[in-house]
Amino acid sequence: MAKGGLTSRILTPERKLSLQVFFSNKLAVVGLIIVLAYVADALIVQFAPWLIGLKHPFEVIPDYSNPGAPAPLVEASLRDDVPRH
């Protein structure tokens, strides 16, 4: 077997140094965690929405605090089909 295994070929000294520099920067690590959380959330919502309690992920609910309430009416002056003076 050749000197060094798969791990030593993947983690070269340059990559080890880069990882040390990256992980020494606390804000970079926090940013990575936030990005990974967003990616995980997007994957869960896309492929397994029931894991976070979404029963109908592709329906828009206009009032989250009271989902059984009817949608609010749009004022006539704000609608596009009403002629303006």
Residue pairs with C-beta under 8 A, 6 or more apart in sequence:
11 19
22 28
22 29
23 29
41 52
44 51
44 52
45 52
45 54
45 57
49 57
61 67
62 71
62 72
63 69
63 71
63 72
76 82
77 84
